[in-house]
Amino acid sequence: MNGIEYQNLAMRTNDGNANFRLRQAQVDNIEYDVGGIFNACLGLSGEVGEFNDMIKKWIFHEKELDIEHLKKECGDVLWYIAMLCHSFDWNMDEIMQINIDKLKARYPEGFDTARANNREKSDV
């Protein structure tokens, strides 16, 4: 198989409706800022990648870790989280509390490897 054969076979599973779906994206008849959501998701991927690349180079390339630069990258990640919350019209305080409540339920006495490796399917 060559590249064009692969591409043609793979695209049998692409119905070509991505742009239509972007224009129609809503939940419970609420139209969200899909452009902002998409920008935030792509931005998060990029910024987390930059953060992780610095960690990789520190550990595996034995490069000195620039903590101030790492903090800036962490801030960029946070900025995109804020944009995601804004685009969905979520309150960031609520999202943080939801996460803490989930962690308390999952690990009532603190992190536990047994609990981490034996979670219920409904524990997301």
Helices and strands as residue ranges (DSSP letters): H 3-10, G 11-13, H 18-24, E 26-27, E 30-31, H 34-60, H 67-88, H 92-106, H 113-117
